[in-house]
Amino acid sequence: MRFAARALVQAWWFELVLPRVGLGGVAARGRIPRLQRLARRFHGLALDLGGLMIKVGQFLSSRLDVLPPEITRELEGLQDEVAPEPFEAIRALAEAELGMPLEAAFTSVEPSPIAAASLGQAHRARLSPGIAADLGFEDVVIKVQRPGIEDVVAVDLAALRRVGRWVSRVRLVSRRVDAPALVEEFAATSLQEIDYVHEGSSAERFADDFAGDERVAAPVVVWDRTTTRVLTLSDVTAIKISDVASLSAAGIDPAAVASELARATFQQIFVSGFFHADPHPGNIFVTPGPASAPDQWRLTFIDFGMMGEISDALRAGLRDFILAVVARDGRALVTSLERLGVLLPAADTQDLERAMTALFDRFGGMGVAELQSVDPRELEQFAARFGETMRAMPFQLPESFLLLIRTISLISGVTSALNRDFNMWDAVDPFARTVLSSTGTAAVRDFGQQALGYASTLARLPKRLDELATRLDRGQVAVRSPEVERRMRLLERSVTRVSSSIVFGALLIAGVLLRTTDPVFGVVLMGASALPLLHVLVSLRRR
């Protein structure tokens, strides 16, 4: 909270105070280094505090809709890797949760963790013979929460909620982003991550969605050894998906892996409606097939703490969004964003439409290899202009849509590492066709509703044209532009403030000069100057 308070004071001074005293240029020149230093300080703070703060940094690094790239870039490398908890503390918590000694619950448990994160850590173990015989495997991974992490999470969320309320009172920020809503979205995701029963259920649901798919798998949950704070899964450790050398050595084509990964991702998004929202390389293994059939490899996903779900409304909006992307149609894409609820009512969609059209015209359909042949300066200039347009738009991504963007972004990076020539556009296209065919009934219904609407509009059109012509003859037609009206109101307020400032100065100077000859009248004038001064201060506060 002290860090947030200092950051808010700094922003208030540089972004509000200095511009009002004619030093806006000075503040602007140092803005980028200032934001970078702020992000680096938070990076260090997150590593020192642990708990949810590392998750906060990762969450903020994906919020390109509300934060400038100078901040998100500094936070991108924040890894959720911390010093492991002593094994005795992990043992005590696991035994309390399972209600038995570890030696009774498992044949063996490795004291050294295979992974240690801010919320928990994982250890390899072996099931007791009885349970292993029932399940058909004995090697497992035990995921155990850090002792006391629930209290740490509660404190972190309380502090974040208070900071969110602070930020919501700053009009410059509240016009662009709903900070308390962002905090609540983050809180909901974080609380799910520390509920291991929920994660186990998500793993089973994911496995059920791909039950008939020979290329995609997930670990088996050992429910007899799972509680809210302890999760036991079958050990599915294999070749890390980004290890191209090991894949090739095992006779697995990395390009084929890239294609299957993209297919599995879009299968989750457009068919299942339930997708893995943290598919970084550490959470996906490639499990080789038997020696007699090396081409029978499969993708094995792990860590189901962060999952996304697509509602029917979001699915319909995504259908329009993807079709607009495939068709390289900037106007249709903006319309789909409005349907998704991403754009706020005050958004000037013309600027966004022009930016999207320019993006499609120049880079649409290019693969990673083709993009690398583009002049880096052109890419940088285009990205800067596009970023400015996006940040100027009053929009805020819903949590489900943000998770979707994060997922596609991570998958795009992994597929590009596996195959530089891989083109995500081509991978999307067949799913766009599938979505269209699977939603044929809905499309017909939508078309019927639109047809009725058009018919009703056409029926009323002659009368409305006649009314419009009459109003034109009488000079009663007015054209309104919200942006122009806003600027006119700002101009009027500026003129009023200048007038009040002049009156204040005149009264104050006159009062000072008259005090020597007419003390009473001079004091009255000086006192009266407080009224226009008060008006100036109040109007500045309302700006």
N, C-alpha and C positions, 0 to 999 in steps of 0.2 A: 504494500500500500504506500510505503514511503517512496518507492521507485515510481509508482503511478502518479503520486502527488507532484514529485519533481518534474516528471515528464509533462504533466498538464500545465504547471506554472511556466515551464520553458515554452510550450506551445502558445500559451496565452501571451507571453511577452513578445515572441518573435512574429506570431501570425496575426495578432490583434493590436497590440500596443504600438510597436514600431511603425507599421504601415499608417497608423493614424497621426503620427507625428512627422510624416514625410520620410521615413527611413525604410520603406517597403523594399527598395532595391537592395539595401544591405541585408535584410532578412532573407530575401530570395536567393542572393548569391551564396549564402552559407547553408541553404536548406538541405541539400543532398548530403554533404558531410555530417550535418547535424543529425539527420535521420539515421544514417549509417552508424554513427556513434551510439545513438539510442538503442538501435537493434543489437549491436554488439554487447552493450551493457546488459540488455535483457538476456542475451544468450548466456553470459556468464552467471547472471542471477539464477536462471533456470537450472543450470548445472549445479550451483551451490545448494539451492533449496530442494531440488528433486521433487518428489510428489507429483502433483499435477502440472507443475510449472513447465516441465519438458513437453508434456502434452499440449499445454497452452501455446508454446512456441511453434510446435508442429502444426497446430490448428491455425495459428495466425499466418504461418508461411503459405497456407493454401488460400487465404482470403484475399485474392487479387481483386475482388469486387469492392473491398472497402479500404485496403491498405496500398500505399505506393510500393513500387518494385524495390526501392532502396531498402525497405524494411523486410519484405518477403525474401529477397535474395540472401540477406544476412542470416535469416532464420532457417533457410532450406537445409543446411547441413547439421541441424540439431538432431542428434541421434539419441534414442531412448536406451542408452547403455550406461549403467552406473555400477559402482562397486557392489559386489554381492553381499547379501546378508549372511552373517555367520550361520553355519549349518545347524548348530544347536538351537538357535532361535527358530529356524525353519522347522526343525524336527518337533519342537514343542508345539508350534501352531498346528502342524499337520496331525499330530497325535491327538490334540484337543478336538480338532474337527472330525477326525475319523473315529474317535472314541476307542482307540487301541494303540499299542506300541507299533512303531514302524516295522519292527521285526515280525510282528504278527500280520500286518497288512500286506507286506511285500517280502519276497525272498531276500532281496537286496536293494539298496538305494545308494547311488553314487553321491558322496558328500560334495564333490565339486560340481557347480552348476554348469549346464551347457549354454545357458543364457541368463542374464540378469538385467531386468528393466526397472523402471521407477515404481511400478505397481506390484511386481512379483518376479519370481525367478523359477527356472525349470531344471529338474534333475532327472537323469535316467534311472530306471529301476526295473525290477523283474517281479512279475506277479507270482503269487503263491500257486503251487501246482494245481490245486482244485479249480481256482478261477481260470487259470491258463488253459486247462483242459476244456472248460465250458466255452471259452471264447475262441480258442484256436490260435492263440499267440501268447507269449510271455513277456516280450520286451515292450516297455511302456515309457512314457515321459510324464512326470508329475509336475504340474504347474501349481506353485504355492504362493499365496499373497505374502507381501512383506508384513511382518507383525506391526500392528498399529496404523496400517495405511488408511483404514477407514476414517480414523480421527484426522489424519493429515489431509485427506480429501475433503472432509467437512470444513476444516479451517480454510483450505485453499479456495473452495467454492464460496464461502462466506466473504472472503476478501475480494474475490472476483466480482461477486454481485454488488458489493459496495462500490467498487471502481466503476462498474457498469452504470450505476445510478449517478455517480459524479459526471461521467462522460455524457449521459443523456441530458444533463442540464446545460450543456454547451450547444447553443443553437447551430453554430458552424458545423458541429459534428452530427447533431440529431437530425438535421435536414438530409444527411446522406446515409445514415446508418442507425439502426435500432440496436444500440449496444446491449441493453438488458436482454433482448431477444437472443442476441448472439451468445451471451453468457449462458442462458437457459438451454440453448441448443448444445453447447459444449458440455454443460452439466449432465444433460440426459445421456449423451454418448459416454461420458466418463463413468457415470454410475452403472451403466450396463457393462462396461469393461471390467469392473471389480465384482461382478456377479457371475461366478464361474458356472453356475447351473444354467444361466441364460446363454453363456458361450457354448456349453455342451449341447443345448437344444439347437442352437444355430448351426453347429457342426453337423448334427443329425439331419436337419432340414436341408442343408446344402448337399449332403450325401444322397438324400432321397431324390432331390431334383436331378441328380446325375446317375441315378441307379442303373439306367440302361445304357450309359455311355462308357465305353471301354477305355476312353482316353483321359477321363477325369475321375479323381478319387479324393477321399478325405479320411482322416484318422477315425478309428472307432472309439467311442466314449465308453469308459469302464465306469458305469454308474455306481457299482458297489463300492468304488473308491473315489467318489466325487461328492463334494459339498459346495456350498456357496464360495468357500475360500480355498478349496483344493480341487483341482481338475486332473483326472488321470486319462490319458489317451494312448492309443497304440503308437509305438515308435515307428514313424514313417520316414525317418531321415534317409535321404538319398542324394542324388547329384543336385547341387544348387542350380537353379535354372539359368543363372547368368554365367556359369562356368562352361564356357564354350569349348575349351580344350578337353575337359572331362567328357562332355557330351560326344564330341567327335571320337574320342578314344573308345567310348562304349558303342560306337557304330550308330549313333543317333544324329540325324541331320538337324542342326540348329535352325535352319530355315523352316523345316517342317514343324518344329516346336513353336516357332513364332506364329505360324498360321493356326495351329491348334489352340494356342493361348488366346489369340484374338477371337477365334470362334467360341471358345468356352466363355470368354468375357461377355460377348454380345448375346450368347445363349442365356446367361444369367440375367442380363439387363432386359432383353426384349421378350424372352419366353418365360423364364421363371419369375422375374420381377423381384428377385432376392439375390443380392450380389455381394461378393467379398469387397469391402471398401478399403482394404489395406494390402493390396497385392504387390508389395515390393519384393525384390528377389529373395530376401530371407524367408519369405512366407510361401514360396512355391518350390517344390522339388520335382525333378524328373526321375521317375522310378523306372529303371531299365526292365525290359522283358526277360524271359528266360533265355538261356544261351541258344536254345533251338529256334527261338523266334525273337531276335533282337528288335524287330520293328514293332513289337507289342508293348512299347513303353507307354507310360501314362503320366499326366500332370497330377501332382498331389498337393493340395492346398492345406495350409495349417493356419492357426491363430484366427479364430472367428469372433474375436472380441468386438471388432468394428465391422458391422454389416449395414448395408443399405437396402431399403425396401421401396418398391415403386407402386404407388397407388394407381387406380384406374385413370384418375384425372391426369396424373403425371405421365402415365403410359401414353395417353392420347396426345398430350403435349409433346412428348418425346418423339412420337411418330411423326408429327408435323416438323419437328426440329430436324430429325435425321433426314427426312425427305428433302427439306430445304437445303441441307448441307450437300446431299448427293446431287441435287439439281443445281447447286451453286447459285441459289436464289436468295439475294440479300433481303428483299422485301418479305418473302415468305418466312425467312429466319427470324426477322424482327417480330412478325405476327405471332410466330410460335413462342417467342420469349414472353410476349404479353400474355399469351394463354397460360404459360407456365407460372405466371405470377411473379416473374423475375423483375420486370420493369414496373416502377411505381407510376401512378397516374401523371405525374408532372414531367415525365421523361419526354425529351424532344427526339422522337424516333427517326427523324430525317437524318440527323447526323450519324446515328448508329447504322441506319440503312446504307448510307454512303460508304461508311467504313467497312461494313461487311461486304458490300459489292466490290469495293476496291481489293479487299483481301482475297475474295474468290477469283476475281479477274486476274490477279497477279500470281497467286500461289495455289489456287485450287487444284487439287488432283496431284500435286507434286509429292513424290516420295522423299525420304530423308536424303538419299544420294543426290537427287536433283536439287534439293534446297541447298546442299553444300556447294553447288556450282554457282549459286547466286552471289553477287557481290556482297560481302559482309556489311559494308557501309549502307547498302540499300536495305538490307534486312533490319539493321539497327535503326535507321531513320523511320522505316515503316512501322516497326514495333513501337517506337517512341510516340509516333502520331496516333497509332491505334490505341496504345495504352492511355494516352491523354483523353481520347474520346470516351473510352470505357470508364475511366475514373470520374469523368465529368457527368456521367449518366446517373440519375437517382435510382439505383437498383440495389437489391440485396438478395443474394441467392438463398433459397430455402436449404435446410440442412441436407435433405435427400438429394437435391440437385448438386450441392457442393460435393457430397460424397461421390456422386456419379462422375463429376469432372475430375476429382482426385483419382478415381479408379482408372478412367480412360487415360489420364496423363501418365500414371505409373506404368500401365500396360504398354502404352506407346513407347516409353523409354526402354522397357525390357525387350519388346519385339525389335526395336531398332538396334539394340545391342546384339541380338541374335542374328539379325539379317538387315544389313544397312539398306538394302533395296526394298525392304518390306513397306507396303503402302496400306495404311489404316483405312483409307477411303475405299479401297477395293474390298476390304474385310467387312465394312459396314454395309455395302451395297446389297448383298444377298439377304441380310437380315431386314433391311428396309423393305425388300420385296415380300419377305415372309410376314412382316408386320402388316403390310397392306392386305395380303391375302387372308390372314387370320382375323382381320378386323373388317372384313367385307361387309358384314351385316351392319356394323356400326357406321361404316362409311355410307351405306345406302340410307340409313336412318338420318344421318347428318345431312345428306344431300336432299332428302325429302323435306326436312325442316327448313333448309335453306331455300328450297323451291317455293314452299308456302310463304316464307318471308318475302321473297322477291315478288311473288304474285300479289301479296297484300300491298307492298310498296308501289308496284305498278298501278294497282287499282286506285291508290290515293294520289298518284303523280299529277294527273291533270288539274285537280283542285288545288294542289300545293303550288303548281306552277302559276296558276291564275292568281293566287294570293301573293306570291312573290312578285309578280309583275305589278300588282296594285301597290305594294309597299315600295317598290322601286320608283313608281311614278310619284308617290307622296314623299320620297326621300326619307323613308323610315328604316332603311336597311343599314345596319351597323356591322362592321367587321371587327372581331375581337381577336387579339393575340395575347395569350397569357404572359409570354416572355416580354413583349413590348410594354404591356401594362405594368408588369413588375418593375421594369427599368424606369418607366415614367414615375411610378410611386417613389422609387429611390431618388430620382432626380428632384422631385418635388420636396422630399424630405431634406435633401442636400441644400436646396435653395432656402428652405425655411431655416435650416441650421445656420447658414451663412448670414441670413438676415438677423437672426437672434444674436449671433456673435457680434455683428456690427452694432446693434442696439446696446448690447452689454458693454462693449468697449466705449461707446459714446457716453453712456450714462456714468460709467466708472471714471472716465477721464474728466468729464464735466464736474462730477462730484468732488474729485480731488482738487481741481482748480478753484472751485467756488468755496471750498472749506476755509480759505484764507480770508475771504470777504464776507461770506454768508455761511457760517458754520452749520446752521440748522438745515438750510436748503441743500448744502453740499452733502451732508450725511443722508438726507432723504434720497438724493439721487444715487448715492453709492448703495444704499439699501435696496432701491428699486432695481439696480443692475443685477441683483441676485435672481430675479424672475427670468429674464432671458437666458442667464447662465444655466439655471435649472432646466430650462427647456432644451438647451443644447445637450446637457449631460443625459437627460432622459431619452432624447431621440437617438443619441449614440448607443445607449444601452439597448434600445429596441431594434437597432439596425440588423 
